[in-house]
Amino acid sequence: MTADVTEKQVIVIGAGISGLCCTHRLIDSLGAEHVLCLEAGSRAGGHIQSETTDGFICDEGPNGFLDKEPATLAWIESLGISDELIQANESAAKRFLMLRDQLVEIKPPPGFLLSPALSIRGRLRLLREPFIPRRYGDTPESVWDFAARRIGAEAADNLVSAMVLGVYGGDAKKLSLAHCFPRMAEMEREHGSLIKAMRASRRSNSSGSSQGGPAGPGGTLTTFRSGIGRLTDRAAEVVGDSLRLNVPVTAISKSDDGRFNVVTNDGASYVSDRLICAVPAHVAVGLFAVFAPALSVSLSRVQTEPIAVVCTGHDRETVPHSMDGFGFLVPPNQGKDVLGCIWTSSVFDDFAPDDRVYLRTMIGGAIHPEYVEQSDEALLEYVRNDVFPQMGIETDPEFVKIYRHARGIPQYGLDHGEVLEAVSKAEAAHPGLHFTGNSFYGISMNDCVKHAFEVTERIS
């Protein structure tokens, strides 16, 4: 082996949350000298970044995680920052939809049956859900098709499509139920009905804690006092010299002895026994174009939707609304320009200066992907038109911060099962190769950490 080649037991490509988690855990099990993480960008953490500006704590991407995943809590504990966690206020349990230019609270059953979120006909159709026969067969089904089949087209349009926009920024008619909301598919498979499944869950749980519903597990939205970016900042700090920034990987190959060769844009070469690919699918497409061309083609199927996050701050006296809740989503059938708005100053204490209201509005996604490329003023105008009237705001914000994610949220289409099959085949064909990250096994922070744990357990 020549002197200009660095040897490691494991090389991790990508320092988002998945790559950082893998690197940190492998350092603990193998030792820092045997693990290296290569990141193309100038900072670790991917979209998970936070900054404080003018007293407002701004998250560029996700604003927290649900505290129901043991792996996430265990990782945070190992990083020594559990004492910095804070939970969303109780009022954040109240969620709203914008329907016909009015905010309508989404109430759990049985109060939901009196909600104007659905027409009388729509509510009656929902009540038929326990009597709808379960679906058999493995043909991929979209989230919208599943919802329309079980609870009716109106509920699919008003409720489920809004939820899909809020989580994925995507089109419910194009996304895979099995891969985007596996809990829904499981509830029908095991109980034959969503309502029957929720009844069974309530019977088996007498603690009163949140057990979740069709969209996924329950739990309380949780973050850090300085924003969710504290997690990835701390992980990068602990990983230390095992993380190298500003070194895009340009080539991957395999030696005759089965080891992986990695070359970066500065001409450096690395060799490792194990290789973890923790970059987004659209980046992996280029990395594997020569090494595994069939895999590269499959990875190109994972599309993303662009998202813009518009943070605005207001004097409390200029906001007549009570702000008692989490915020609201906008169903795509309402013809609006925004996807939804989070009332951040109501959700987390101390994320805004005293006597200030802090709103976080999402724009773009599958509804208007082109909006993300528009000017700051154009984006702010959408907020003025769609959000401010709901809050009774008639004056311009005193604080504005805008983040754009041209490659925002991965979309698990109806062919996502084929993508995962291609990934599994590549891993089997090249022992020591592993894929992780939000392009594959779930987009939430919890999903990423849980799968990172699974990958590192296979290695260590």
Secondary structure as UniProt FT lines:
FT   TURN            3..4
FT   STRAND          5..13
FT   HELIX           17..30
FT   HELIX           32..34
FT   STRAND          35..38
FT   TURN            46..47
FT   STRAND          50..53
FT   TURN            54..55
FT   STRAND          56..59
FT   STRAND          65..66
FT   TURN            67..68
FT   HELIX           70..79
FT   HELIX           82..84
FT   STRAND          85..87
FT   HELIX           90..93
FT   STRAND          95..99
FT   TURN            100..101
FT   STRAND          102..105
FT   TURN            109..110
FT   HELIX           111..114
FT   TURN            116..117
FT   HELIX           120..127
FT   HELIX           129..131
FT   HELIX           143..151
FT   HELIX           153..155
FT   HELIX           156..160
FT   HELIX           161..168
FT   TURN            172..174
FT   STRAND          175..176
FT   HELIX           177..180
FT   HELIX           182..191
FT   HELIX           194..204
FT   TURN            214..215
FT   STRAND          221..224
FT   TURN            225..226
FT   HELIX           229..239
FT   HELIX           240..242
FT   STRAND          243..244
FT   STRAND          249..254
FT   TURN            256..257
FT   STRAND          260..264
FT   TURN            265..266
FT   STRAND          269..277
FT   HELIX           281..287
FT   TURN            288..291
FT   HELIX           293..299
FT   TURN            300..301
FT   STRAND          303..315
FT   HELIX           316..318
FT   STRAND          327..329
FT   HELIX           332..334
FT   STRAND          338..342
FT   HELIX           344..347
FT   TURN            349..350
FT   TURN            354..355
FT   STRAND          356..364
FT   TURN            365..367
FT   HELIX           369..373
FT   HELIX           376..386
FT   HELIX           388..391
FT   STRAND          399..411
FT   TURN            414..415
FT   HELIX           416..429
FT   TURN            431..432
FT   STRAND          433..435
FT   TURN            438..440
FT   HELIX           445..459
//
